[in-house]
Amino acid sequence: MVKAGKSFNIFYTKMIHVTCIVHAFHQVAEQIRGHYSKVDKIIANVKKVFCKSPYRINCFKEKAPLLSLPPQPIITRWGTWLKAAIYYCDNYELIRDIITSFDEKDSISVENSQKYLSDPDVASNLVYIKSNFGFLPDVITRLEAKNMPLSDGIKIIENAYLKLSQTTGSVGKLVQRKLDDVLAKNNGYKTLNIISKILNGEITSMDGLPEDLKANELLFFKYAPLTSVDVERSFSTYKTLLADNRHSFQVENMRKYLVVQCSSKGR
């Protein structure tokens, strides 16, 4: 994407290419996941324990009627792994007791889940993850919002960066370094950060901006997106629109359909 953005800059010199900021935080979450293999194995195996097993699901609901089933995170979905880790931190003893009540000979997933849940290091790892990185899923959710002013998005990112810089421990330092590296490579974000400060009156100099970018054109960046979330949403819309079971969808109806979709955004 970075190479593609540079290629487009040849034809559109005023275009500012920004790598999705939410994806940057997802990379940070992946860095956290890489340092806690035991927690990752618990999340993966417990998910399998209740998959297509009505008996175990009923046992879970009997012992924890007010608790939802263990989450089934998808690695490519932003922040889902961290949400699962927070879930296990909040309900660690209860989940451990329920999994222990199952026969380990029933399946490999039950055996592996019991093995890792009995590890004394897992509980402390979950506490550390929630204590230092538990705010990241909320940051990702807030950045996914529609029609967000550029200044609000920048503020969310700066607050998250400040919290990460205050984390302690070796893992916290590595995670902070990861975010530094990702943001350092995102030249478009640096440019939008300068534009946001100009729009807010924090700075008056236009140093660091493209030379051919005029002063009055900065006004158009007030709601500039920092993420590719809207593009992802459009994929779902077009997938529904261009479904295989549409055999008599005329161009005129397609136009009306797109008008309805665009007019209903944000309502």
N, C-alpha and C positions, 0 to 999 in steps of 0.2 A: 504493500500500500504506500509506503514511503517513496519508493521508486516511481510508482504511478503518479503520486502527487507532484513529484519533481518534474515529471514529463509534462503534466498539465500546466505547470507554471510557465513553460516556454510559450504556450499559446494564451494563457490567462495570467498575466503578470501580477494582477492585483488579488489573485486568489490566495487564500491562506489555508493550507492543508494542515488539519489537526488530527493526530492519531487519537482514537476514542479514549477519553479519560477513564470511563468506566472499565474498559478493557485493561487499562493500566492497574487499576485497583484489583481486578481479577487476577492479574499476574502476581500481585502482592499476595493475594489469597493462596495462589498456587505455590508460592514460595513458602508460606506457612505450612501448607499441607505436606510439602516435601520434607519438612523437619520433624514431622510427627507421624511416622509410619504406623505405629501401634494404634493411634487414634484413627488413622485412615482405614486400617484393617477392621477395626471395630465397626465403623460406619458402613463399610462395604459388606461385612459378613452379617451383621444384624439385619440389614436390609433384606438379605436373602432368606433369613430365618422366617420372616413373615410373608414372603412372596409366595402366593398360591398355596397358602396353608391355612384353611379356615379354622382348624383345630387350635393352632397356636394363636391365631388372631382372637378367637373366643377366650382363650386363657388369658391373653393380655388384657382384654376388655373387662374380664371378671376381676382381675387383680388391680387394674388401674382404670376404672370407668370414666374418670374425668380427664384422662391423658390421651392425647392423640397417638396414633401409631408412630413408630420411629420414622423419621423423614427418609426419603429416598433421593438423595441429591444426585444431580447430573453434572458431571465435572465441567461441561461446556457452558452451563448456565451460571451466570455471575452470582457469586456469594452464597450459593446453596450449600457448599461444603462447610462454610463457617457457621451457617445457621444450624446445620446438623450437629456440629461440635458444641454449640451453645445448648442445644436441646439435651445432649448427653451430659453436659456439665450440670444442668438444672435437675436432671432426673437420674443421676448415675446409679445410686444405690437401688432404686426401684427397678431400673432396667436390668441391673446385674442380677437381682433376685429372681426376676421373671425368667431371664435366660438360663439361670442356673437350675430352675425347676424342670427344664426340658431334658430329655434323655440325649446325652451327647452322641449316642450311637445312631440317632435318627438321621443325621445328615452332617456333612463336613462343615457346613456353615455354623451349625449349633456348636460343634466341637471347637472351631476356631474362635467363635464369639466368647465362649466360656473361658478359653485360654487367655485371650487378651483382656477381658474384663476383670480377670483375677490378678492381672499384673499391677503391682503397687504403684508403678510410675504413671499409669494412665490417668488416674484421678487428678494428680497434681498438674499433669500436662493440660487437661481440660480446663482446670481453673486458670492456668496461665493464659491459655488462648482466649478465654472469655474476658479475663481481666484486662488484657492488653490490646486485643483485636476484636472484641465483641461489638464495637461500634461500626465496623466496616460494612456489614450488610445494610445498615441504615443509610450509610453514606452512598452506597450504590443505588439504593431505592430512591433516594432524594435526587440523585443526578439523572435518574431515568424520567423525571417529570417532564411534561410538555410545557412549551411556551415559557421557559425559565429565562429571566434576564441574565446576561453574561456575568454581571457583577455578583449575582447570587450563586451561580455555579462556581466562580472563582473563590468566593468566600467559603463554600462548603469544602472545596479542595484544600484551601489553606488551613482550615480548622482540622481537617483529617491529617494533614501533614504535621501540624503542631502536636497532635495527640500521638502520632507514631514516633515523633522525635523524643517524646517523653517516656517511651517504653524502656524497660530495663532488661538486662539479660543478653546473652550472646545472640539468641534468635531475634530479639527485638532490633538489635543493631544491624543484623543481616537484612531484615525486612525493610528497615529504614533505608539502607544502602540500595536495595532493589528499587524502591520507589524513586530515589534520587536518580538512578541510572535511567529509569523509564522516562521520567520527566525531562532529563537532560537531553535525551534524543528527540523529544517532541518540540521541535522549533516553532511549530504553529501555535502551541500553547503559550510559549514565551511571548510571542507577538500579541496574542489576544489578551494576555495579562497586562501588557503595556497599554493596549487600547482601552481595557476596562478601567485602568487607573486614570487615563485621560478623561474618559466619560464621567468618572466620579469626582474629578477635580483634584485627585491626589498628586498628580504630576502635570507639568505644563510642557515638558519637552517631548518632541516627537522622534527622538533618537531611537533607533532600533526598528523602525517601521520601514516597509518598502518605500523606495524613493518616489515612485509614481502614485502613491496613495495620497489623495487629496484630503484636506481637513474636513470638508463637508461629507465625505464618504465614510468617515468614522461613525457617523450617526446610524448607518445601516448595520453596524455590528452590535447594537444594543441587545439584541436577542440572538446573537450568534450561538449556535449549538456547540457544545464541547464533547458531545457523544454521537455515536451512530445509531442511537436507539430508534429514532424515527425511521431510519432506513430499514432496520430490522422489522419494525411494525408494518412497513409497506410490503415486505415480503409476504406476510400473512394475508394482507388484503389482495395482492395479486394472485396468490395461490388459490384463494377462494374464487376470485373473478375468472381465472383461466383454468378452472377445474376440467377434468377429462369428461365429466358427464354433461357438459354444456354442448349441445349439438345444434341449437338454433339461436345462439346468442348473436344478435345483430349489432353492427357498429353503433347505430343510434341508441340502442339500449345500453351499450357499454358506456357511452358518453354520459347518459343520465345516471348510471350506477356510480361512476367516478365523481360526479357532482354531489351526489348524496353522501358518499364516503368522505369527501373533502369538507363538506359543509357540516358534518356531524362531529368533526374532530374537536376535542376539548369540551364537549357537552355532556 
